Amino acid sequence: MQSQGDNKYHCGLFPSQRVHPVMRYTRDDDNIFFSALIVFTLQQLKSSLPLESIPPVERLIENVIANYSRYRHYADTTTYNFWQQRRDGHFPNGLLLKRLSFFALAADADDTSVIYLTDPSDNAAETIKTTLEAHYPGNAPISPITPAAYQDLKPYPTFLGKKVKREMDVCVVCNVLYLVFRNNLPLSSTDTDSLEFIQRVLELEDYREAAFFVSPNYGSPAVILYHIARIAGTFHHQRLKKIETLLIECLRKEYQKSNTFMESLLLRISLLRFKIITPLLKPNRGPEHYFKDFYFFQAGMLTSLQYPWLNRLANASFFHLKYRCDAYYWTLWLEYHVLYQRAIQDHQVLT
């Protein structure tokens, strides 16, 4: 599924689409986000793959990483963007929005952190942490969509532009903290506020009750819990212990309620990070049948506007563009089976 190079995708990228389901709008979208996530996930799974799979996986990873420079921010080369940094790079293959510079995105903490997590040639984690904190627009107004319960916190922001409102997204925060913990960096006030943000989202159950408002770029309970589990199930820092206890309780509740294949897949992956084994997921049809209507990521078209009456509409799905990537969904399917086998093996050793 990896592009060999054509007029829509450079060699090494994985095709993805942005979709507006109501307006029947679909466009090929050559963002780096999904391709970098595929690399990140495969790097965690590689040690459990058959030996004959390692060389093609390594080539796949190298071909994605070769594209990273296209997405480096033109003004601050330590940060990265969702789209390519050229004049018409935003809303690729679009007809109208790509012509309006207003819709060009600032660099963001999400793509920046995932790219630094996946590029073995770049060991500048401490530098990028400092850069992300320096970009924090402390004097900028907080996004009006952020619930009052979190407005006293200053976690890592989503967007790094100086004129951008301070938007909080718990999934983005998890990705940045993953970079911090993996590199054993000392925790700053930004890190402790970020951890407090995650904890409150679980305590207040806002991952379900206010999913869009605590994660405007993902907005799905299963996706939010997947992100939190990825960090809490990987690192054993003392500050994560209470988060882990809360998270497992939330995961068990959501697992009992899940009614779609992809939700169930993400929740099962998350439970497996804590060696909690559920019955093997066996779809009635091929997994790809369930991919087509699932959107891992979204973009709110009204979240950055200054008008309160428009912000009240920001949660409406009509004002969201949805993003999907079949190759990443296959990677999640692989992740599930690898973690399932690891959990079974660990259980057999213990018994």
BAGUVEX-459377 format. One line per field, with one value per residue (C-alpha): residue in one letter; x, y, z; chain; residue number from 0. Coordinates in nm, 2 decimals, decimal comma. Layout:
<pts>
res	(A / ...)
xx	(X / ...)
yy	(Y / ...)
zz	(Z / ...)
chain	(A / ...)
n	(NUM / ...)
</pts>
This chain:
<pts>
res	(M / Q / S / Q / G / D / N / K / Y / H / C / G / L / F / P / S / Q / R / V / H / P / V / M / R / Y / T / R / D / D / D / N / I / F / F / S / A / L / I / V / F / T / L / Q / Q / L / K / S / S / L / P / L / E / S / I / P / P / V / E / R / L / I / E / N / V / I / A / N / Y / S / R / Y / R / H / Y / A / D / T / T / T / Y / N / F / W / Q / Q / R / R / D / G / H / F / P / N / G / L / L / L / K / R / L / S / F / F / A / L / A / A / D / A / D / D / T / S / V / I / Y / L / T / D / P / S / D / N / A / A / E / T / I / K / T / T / L / E / A / H / Y / P / G / N / A / P / I / S / P / I / T / P / A / A / Y / Q / D / L / K / P / Y / P / T / F / L / G / K / K / V / K / R / E / M / D / V / C / V / V / C / N / V / L / Y / L / V / F / R / N / N / L / P / L / S / S / T / D / T / D / S / L / E / F / I / Q / R / V / L / E / L / E / D / Y / R / E / A / A / F / F / V / S / P / N / Y / G / S / P / A / V / I / L / Y / H / I / A / R / I / A / G / T / F / H / H / Q / R / L / K / K / I / E / T / L / L / I / E / C / L / R / K / E / Y / Q / K / S / N / T / F / M / E / S / L / L / L / R / I / S / L / L / R / F / K / I / I / T / P / L / L / K / P / N / R / G / P / E / H / Y / F / K / D / F / Y / F / F / Q / A / G / M / L / T / S / L / Q / Y / P / W / L / N / R / L / A / N / A / S / F / F / H / L / K / Y / R / C / D / A / Y / Y / W / T / L / W / L / E / Y / H / V / L / Y / Q / R / A / I / Q / D / H / Q / V / L / T)
xx	(0,00 / 0,30 / 0,32 / 0,59 / 0,55 / 0,28 / 0,10 / -0,07 / 0,19 / 0,56 / 0,74 / 0,72 / 0,40 / 0,09 / -0,24 / -0,50 / -0,81 / -1,00 / -1,37 / -1,69 / -1,94 / -2,25 / -2,13 / -2,00 / -1,66 / -1,34 / -0,99 / -0,66 / -0,45 / -0,07 / -0,02 / 0,28 / 0,07 / -0,05 / 0,27 / 0,47 / 0,21 / 0,26 / 0,64 / 0,60 / 0,37 / 0,59 / 0,90 / 0,73 / 0,63 / 0,93 / 1,10 / 0,80 / 0,77 / 0,90 / 1,26 / 1,17 / 0,95 / 1,22 / 1,40 / 1,08 / 0,96 / 1,29 / 1,27 / 0,91 / 1,03 / 1,33 / 1,10 / 0,87 / 1,15 / 1,29 / 0,98 / 1,01 / 1,21 / 0,91 / 0,70 / 0,96 / 0,83 / 0,98 / 1,03 / 1,14 / 1,31 / 1,29 / 0,92 / 0,69 / 0,36 / 0,07 / 0,10 / 0,40 / 0,56 / 0,50 / 0,28 / -0,02 / 0,06 / -0,25 / -0,57 / -0,39 / -0,61 / -0,87 / -1,05 / -1,11 / -0,95 / -0,60 / -0,62 / -0,69 / -0,38 / -0,60 / -0,64 / -0,27 / -0,17 / 0,09 / 0,35 / 0,20 / 0,32 / 0,15 / 0,34 / 0,65 / 0,66 / 0,57 / 0,84 / 1,11 / 1,00 / 1,05 / 1,36 / 1,67 / 1,91 / 1,76 / 1,84 / 1,74 / 1,45 / 1,57 / 1,60 / 1,26 / 1,10 / 1,26 / 1,13 / 0,78 / 0,77 / 0,92 / 0,64 / 0,38 / 0,17 / 0,13 / -0,02 / -0,25 / -0,62 / -0,72 / -0,94 / -1,31 / -1,39 / -1,17 / -1,39 / -1,36 / -1,23 / -0,90 / -0,85 / -0,61 / -0,37 / -0,09 / -0,02 / 0,16 / -0,04 / -0,15 / -0,04 / 0,28 / 0,20 / 0,25 / -0,10 / -0,29 / -0,52 / -0,41 / -0,59 / -0,57 / -0,59 / -0,53 / -0,42 / -0,16 / -0,04 / 0,01 / 0,23 / 0,45 / 0,48 / 0,57 / 0,88 / 0,96 / 0,93 / 1,11 / 1,41 / 1,40 / 1,38 / 1,32 / 0,96 / 0,88 / 0,56 / 0,43 / 0,48 / 0,31 / 0,02 / -0,01 / -0,02 / -0,28 / -0,49 / -0,49 / -0,58 / -0,88 / -1,01 / -1,03 / -1,16 / -1,44 / -1,50 / -1,47 / -1,31 / -1,68 / -1,89 / -1,69 / -1,47 / -1,45 / -1,38 / -1,08 / -0,96 / -1,09 / -0,85 / -0,96 / -1,29 / -1,35 / -1,36 / -1,19 / -0,91 / -0,86 / -0,82 / -0,59 / -0,35 / -0,35 / -0,30 / -0,01 / 0,19 / 0,06 / 0,11 / 0,47 / 0,63 / 0,62 / 0,69 / 0,54 / 0,33 / 0,16 / 0,04 / -0,28 / -0,35 / -0,31 / -0,55 / -0,82 / -0,75 / -0,80 / -1,14 / -1,24 / -1,13 / -1,33 / -1,64 / -1,60 / -1,52 / -1,86 / -2,03 / -1,83 / -2,05 / -1,83 / -1,54 / -1,28 / -1,38 / -1,35 / -1,02 / -0,87 / -1,01 / -0,87 / -0,53 / -0,54 / -0,64 / -0,36 / -0,10 / -0,19 / -0,19 / -0,57 / -0,68 / -1,03 / -1,17 / -0,99 / -1,16 / -1,30 / -1,48 / -1,76 / -1,61 / -1,26 / -1,13 / -1,11 / -1,49 / -1,50 / -1,22 / -1,42 / -1,65 / -1,39 / -1,21 / -0,91 / -0,85 / -1,05 / -1,02 / -1,26 / -1,32 / -1,45 / -1,22 / -0,98 / -1,23 / -1,29 / -1,67 / -1,84 / -2,16 / -1,95 / -1,75 / -2,08 / -2,12 / -1,77 / -1,88 / -2,13 / -2,00 / -2,11 / -1,81 / -1,55 / -1,34 / -1,26 / -0,93 / -0,88 / -0,60 / -0,64 / -0,27 / -0,27 / -0,58 / -0,41 / -0,12 / -0,36 / -0,49 / -0,13 / -0,06 / -0,36 / -0,24 / 0,12 / 0,01 / -0,24 / 0,03 / 0,27 / 0,00 / -0,08 / 0,29 / 0,34 / 0,03 / 0,16 / 0,50 / 0,33 / 0,11)
yy	(0,00 / 0,23 / 0,48 / 0,42 / 0,79 / 0,95 / 1,29 / 1,26 / 1,09 / 1,10 / 0,77 / 0,62 / 0,78 / 0,59 / 0,71 / 0,86 / 1,06 / 1,35 / 1,31 / 1,51 / 1,22 / 1,45 / 1,65 / 1,33 / 1,50 / 1,29 / 1,40 / 1,23 / 1,39 / 1,35 / 1,43 / 1,29 / 1,20 / 0,86 / 0,75 / 0,85 / 0,67 / 0,35 / 0,38 / 0,45 / 0,14 / -0,09 / 0,01 / -0,11 / -0,44 / -0,52 / -0,74 / -0,98 / -1,02 / -1,32 / -1,28 / -1,27 / -0,97 / -0,75 / -0,64 / -0,53 / -0,35 / -0,17 / -0,06 / 0,06 / 0,26 / 0,41 / 0,52 / 0,70 / 0,88 / 1,00 / 1,23 / 1,40 / 1,70 / 1,79 / 1,86 / 2,05 / 2,40 / 2,66 / 2,92 / 2,68 / 2,38 / 2,20 / 2,16 / 1,98 / 2,03 / 1,80 / 1,90 / 1,97 / 2,31 / 2,47 / 2,75 / 2,53 / 2,24 / 2,28 / 2,09 / 1,90 / 1,81 / 2,06 / 2,31 / 2,61 / 2,58 / 2,53 / 2,87 / 3,05 / 3,10 / 3,15 / 2,77 / 2,69 / 2,52 / 2,62 / 2,37 / 2,13 / 1,93 / 1,61 / 1,56 / 1,70 / 1,45 / 1,15 / 1,23 / 1,27 / 0,94 / 0,76 / 0,91 / 0,72 / 0,97 / 1,25 / 1,23 / 1,59 / 1,50 / 1,74 / 2,02 / 1,97 / 1,95 / 2,30 / 2,42 / 2,30 / 2,47 / 2,79 / 2,79 / 2,78 / 3,09 / 3,17 / 3,51 / 3,39 / 3,34 / 2,99 / 2,82 / 2,89 / 2,52 / 2,41 / 2,32 / 2,52 / 2,22 / 2,25 / 2,62 / 2,65 / 2,41 / 2,48 / 2,14 / 2,12 / 2,31 / 2,15 / 2,43 / 2,61 / 2,94 / 3,26 / 3,39 / 3,06 / 3,01 / 2,77 / 2,45 / 2,15 / 1,80 / 1,50 / 1,28 / 1,53 / 1,57 / 1,19 / 1,19 / 1,46 / 1,30 / 0,97 / 1,15 / 1,30 / 0,96 / 0,76 / 0,99 / 1,01 / 1,39 / 1,58 / 1,68 / 2,05 / 2,23 / 2,18 / 1,81 / 1,79 / 2,00 / 1,77 / 1,47 / 1,64 / 1,71 / 1,34 / 1,24 / 1,48 / 1,36 / 1,01 / 1,12 / 1,33 / 1,07 / 1,36 / 1,12 / 1,01 / 1,30 / 1,58 / 1,39 / 1,67 / 1,94 / 1,76 / 1,62 / 1,84 / 1,67 / 1,31 / 1,34 / 0,97 / 0,79 / 0,48 / 0,68 / 0,89 / 0,59 / 0,42 / 0,72 / 0,72 / 0,35 / 0,37 / 0,59 / 0,45 / 0,09 / 0,16 / 0,36 / 0,29 / 0,64 / 0,70 / 0,99 / 0,75 / 0,50 / 0,67 / 0,73 / 0,36 / 0,26 / 0,51 / 0,41 / 0,04 / 0,11 / 0,33 / 0,08 / -0,20 / 0,02 / 0,12 / -0,23 / -0,35 / -0,07 / -0,08 / -0,16 / -0,11 / -0,33 / -0,05 / 0,08 / -0,27 / -0,32 / 0,00 / -0,09 / -0,45 / -0,32 / -0,08 / -0,36 / -0,58 / -0,32 / -0,41 / -0,79 / -0,79 / -1,06 / -1,05 / -1,31 / -1,30 / -1,05 / -1,24 / -1,02 / -1,17 / -1,02 / -0,91 / -0,63 / -0,40 / -0,40 / -0,21 / 0,04 / 0,24 / 0,43 / 0,47 / 0,80 / 0,81 / 1,18 / 1,49 / 1,86 / 2,11 / 2,39 / 2,64 / 2,57 / 2,86 / 3,13 / 3,42 / 3,43 / 3,26 / 3,19 / 3,00 / 2,81 / 2,68 / 2,51 / 2,37 / 2,03 / 1,96 / 1,69 / 1,89 / 2,13 / 1,85 / 1,70 / 1,34 / 1,16 / 0,79 / 0,56 / 0,19 / 0,12 / 0,25 / 0,05 / -0,27 / -0,17 / -0,15 / -0,49 / -0,62 / -0,44 / -0,62 / -0,96 / -0,90 / -0,77 / -1,06 / -1,32 / -1,14 / -1,14 / -1,51 / -1,60 / -1,40 / -1,56 / -1,91 / -1,83 / -1,71 / -2,01)
zz	(0,00 / 0,03 / -0,26 / -0,52 / -0,62 / -0,83 / -0,87 / -0,53 / -0,30 / -0,29 / -0,28 / 0,07 / 0,19 / 0,27 / 0,11 / 0,33 / 0,28 / 0,43 / 0,42 / 0,49 / 0,52 / 0,50 / 0,19 / 0,02 / 0,00 / -0,02 / -0,12 / -0,12 / 0,16 / 0,16 / 0,53 / 0,71 / 1,02 / 0,93 / 0,77 / 1,08 / 1,30 / 1,10 / 1,15 / 1,52 / 1,56 / 1,35 / 1,54 / 1,87 / 1,71 / 1,50 / 1,76 / 1,76 / 1,38 / 1,19 / 1,08 / 0,71 / 0,78 / 0,93 / 0,60 / 0,42 / 0,74 / 0,77 / 0,41 / 0,46 / 0,76 / 0,58 / 0,28 / 0,52 / 0,71 / 0,38 / 0,34 / 0,68 / 0,55 / 0,33 / 0,64 / 0,84 / 0,93 / 0,70 / 0,98 / 1,27 / 1,13 / 1,47 / 1,43 / 1,18 / 1,01 / 0,92 / 0,55 / 0,32 / 0,37 / 0,03 / -0,07 / -0,17 / 0,07 / 0,28 / 0,19 / -0,09 / -0,40 / -0,28 / -0,50 / -0,27 / 0,08 / -0,06 / -0,22 / 0,11 / 0,32 / 0,63 / 0,64 / 0,63 / 0,96 / 1,21 / 1,32 / 1,57 / 1,87 / 1,75 / 1,42 / 1,57 / 1,86 / 1,65 / 1,40 / 1,67 / 1,82 / 1,49 / 1,34 / 1,48 / 1,32 / 1,53 / 1,91 / 1,99 / 2,23 / 2,50 / 2,24 / 2,10 / 2,45 / 2,52 / 2,18 / 2,25 / 2,58 / 2,44 / 2,17 / 2,45 / 2,39 / 2,76 / 2,70 / 2,43 / 2,52 / 2,60 / 2,35 / 2,44 / 2,37 / 2,67 / 2,96 / 3,28 / 3,47 / 3,28 / 3,23 / 3,52 / 3,35 / 3,10 / 2,93 / 2,60 / 2,33 / 2,01 / 1,77 / 1,80 / 1,63 / 1,83 / 1,75 / 1,80 / 2,09 / 2,36 / 2,25 / 2,47 / 2,33 / 2,56 / 2,27 / 2,16 / 2,52 / 2,54 / 2,23 / 2,36 / 2,70 / 2,53 / 2,39 / 2,73 / 2,92 / 2,65 / 2,68 / 3,06 / 3,05 / 3,38 / 3,43 / 3,41 / 3,52 / 3,16 / 3,20 / 3,54 / 3,41 / 3,11 / 3,35 / 3,56 / 3,25 / 3,16 / 3,51 / 3,52 / 3,18 / 3,33 / 3,67 / 3,52 / 3,25 / 2,99 / 2,75 / 2,69 / 2,82 / 2,66 / 2,41 / 2,15 / 2,41 / 2,57 / 2,23 / 1,94 / 1,70 / 1,78 / 1,97 / 2,02 / 2,36 / 2,22 / 2,05 / 2,36 / 2,58 / 2,33 / 2,35 / 2,73 / 2,74 / 2,50 / 2,74 / 3,07 / 2,95 / 2,83 / 3,11 / 3,48 / 3,62 / 3,96 / 3,83 / 3,59 / 3,86 / 3,95 / 3,58 / 3,51 / 3,79 / 3,66 / 3,30 / 3,35 / 3,52 / 3,23 / 2,97 / 3,13 / 3,12 / 2,76 / 2,65 / 2,78 / 2,58 / 2,26 / 1,96 / 1,66 / 1,53 / 1,54 / 1,88 / 2,01 / 1,84 / 2,00 / 2,35 / 2,33 / 2,22 / 2,52 / 2,77 / 2,63 / 2,73 / 3,09 / 3,01 / 3,04 / 2,78 / 2,63 / 2,39 / 2,05 / 1,82 / 1,52 / 1,26 / 1,06 / 0,75 / 0,65 / 0,87 / 0,58 / 0,57 / 0,90 / 0,80 / 0,55 / 0,80 / 1,08 / 1,12 / 1,36 / 1,34 / 1,27 / 1,21 / 1,36 / 1,12 / 1,38 / 1,68 / 1,61 / 1,55 / 1,79 / 1,78 / 2,08 / 1,88 / 1,63 / 1,90 / 2,02 / 1,69 / 1,69 / 1,83 / 1,55 / 1,32 / 1,02 / 1,09 / 1,11 / 0,84 / 0,91 / 0,83 / 0,75 / 0,64 / 0,55 / 0,59 / 0,95 / 1,03 / 0,91 / 1,13 / 1,43 / 1,34 / 1,34 / 1,67 / 1,83 / 1,72 / 1,84 / 2,18 / 2,21 / 2,15 / 2,39 / 2,66 / 2,60 / 2,63 / 2,94 / 3,10 / 3,01 / 3,17 / 3,49 / 3,52)
chain	(A / A / A / A / A / A / A / A / A / A / A / A / A / A / A / A / A / A / A / A / A / A / A / A / A / A / A / A / A / A / A / A / A / A / A / A / A / A / A / A / A / A / A / A / A / A / A / A / A / A / A / A / A / A / A / A / A / A / A / A / A / A / A / A / A / A / A / A / A / A / A / A / A / A / A / A / A / A / A / A / A / A / A / A / A / A / A / A / A / A / A / A / A / A / A / A / A / A / A / A / A / A / A / A / A / A / A / A / A / A / A / A / A / A / A / A / A / A / A / A / A / A / A / A / A / A / A / A / A / A / A / A / A / A / A / A / A / A / A / A / A / A / A / A / A / A / A / A / A / A / A / A / A / A / A / A / A / A / A / A / A / A / A / A / A / A / A / A / A / A / A / A / A / A / A / A / A / A / A / A / A / A / A / A / A / A / A / A / A / A / A / A / A / A / A / A / A / A / A / A / A / A / A / A / A / A / A / A / A / A / A / A / A / A / A / A / A / A / A / A / A / A / A / A / A / A / A / A / A / A / A / A / A / A / A / A / A / A / A / A / A / A / A / A / A / A / A / A / A / A / A / A / A / A / A / A / A / A / A / A / A / A / A / A / A / A / A / A / A / A / A / A / A / A / A / A / A / A / A / A / A / A / A / A / A / A / A / A / A / A / A / A / A / A / A / A / A / A / A / A / A / A / A / A / A / A / A / A / A / A / A / A / A / A / A / A / A / A / A / A / A / A / A / A / A / A / A / A / A / A / A / A / A / A / A / A / A / A / A / A / A / A / A / A / A / A / A / A / A / A / A)
n	(0 / 1 / 2 / 3 / 4 / 5 / 6 / 7 / 8 / 9 / 10 / 11 / 12 / 13 / 14 / 15 / 16 / 17 / 18 / 19 / 20 / 21 / 22 / 23 / 24 / 25 / 26 / 27 / 28 / 29 / 30 / 31 / 32 / 33 / 34 / 35 / 36 / 37 / 38 / 39 / 40 / 41 / 42 / 43 / 44 / 45 / 46 / 47 / 48 / 49 / 50 / 51 / 52 / 53 / 54 / 55 / 56 / 57 / 58 / 59 / 60 / 61 / 62 / 63 / 64 / 65 / 66 / 67 / 68 / 69 / 70 / 71 / 72 / 73 / 74 / 75 / 76 / 77 / 78 / 79 / 80 / 81 / 82 / 83 / 84 / 85 / 86 / 87 / 88 / 89 / 90 / 91 / 92 / 93 / 94 / 95 / 96 / 97 / 98 / 99 / 100 / 101 / 102 / 103 / 104 / 105 / 106 / 107 / 108 / 109 / 110 / 111 / 112 / 113 / 114 / 115 / 116 / 117 / 118 / 119 / 120 / 121 / 122 / 123 / 124 / 125 / 126 / 127 / 128 / 129 / 130 / 131 / 132 / 133 / 134 / 135 / 136 / 137 / 138 / 139 / 140 / 141 / 142 / 143 / 144 / 145 / 146 / 147 / 148 / 149 / 150 / 151 / 152 / 153 / 154 / 155 / 156 / 157 / 158 / 159 / 160 / 161 / 162 / 163 / 164 / 165 / 166 / 167 / 168 / 169 / 170 / 171 / 172 / 173 / 174 / 175 / 176 / 177 / 178 / 179 / 180 / 181 / 182 / 183 / 184 / 185 / 186 / 187 / 188 / 189 / 190 / 191 / 192 / 193 / 194 / 195 / 196 / 197 / 198 / 199 / 200 / 201 / 202 / 203 / 204 / 205 / 206 / 207 / 208 / 209 / 210 / 211 / 212 / 213 / 214 / 215 / 216 / 217 / 218 / 219 / 220 / 221 / 222 / 223 / 224 / 225 / 226 / 227 / 228 / 229 / 230 / 231 / 232 / 233 / 234 / 235 / 236 / 237 / 238 / 239 / 240 / 241 / 242 / 243 / 244 / 245 / 246 / 247 / 248 / 249 / 250 / 251 / 252 / 253 / 254 / 255 / 256 / 257 / 258 / 259 / 260 / 261 / 262 / 263 / 264 / 265 / 266 / 267 / 268 / 269 / 270 / 271 / 272 / 273 / 274 / 275 / 276 / 277 / 278 / 279 / 280 / 281 / 282 / 283 / 284 / 285 / 286 / 287 / 288 / 289 / 290 / 291 / 292 / 293 / 294 / 295 / 296 / 297 / 298 / 299 / 300 / 301 / 302 / 303 / 304 / 305 / 306 / 307 / 308 / 309 / 310 / 311 / 312 / 313 / 314 / 315 / 316 / 317 / 318 / 319 / 320 / 321 / 322 / 323 / 324 / 325 / 326 / 327 / 328 / 329 / 330 / 331 / 332 / 333 / 334 / 335 / 336 / 337 / 338 / 339 / 340 / 341 / 342 / 343 / 344 / 345 / 346 / 347 / 348 / 349 / 350)
</pts>
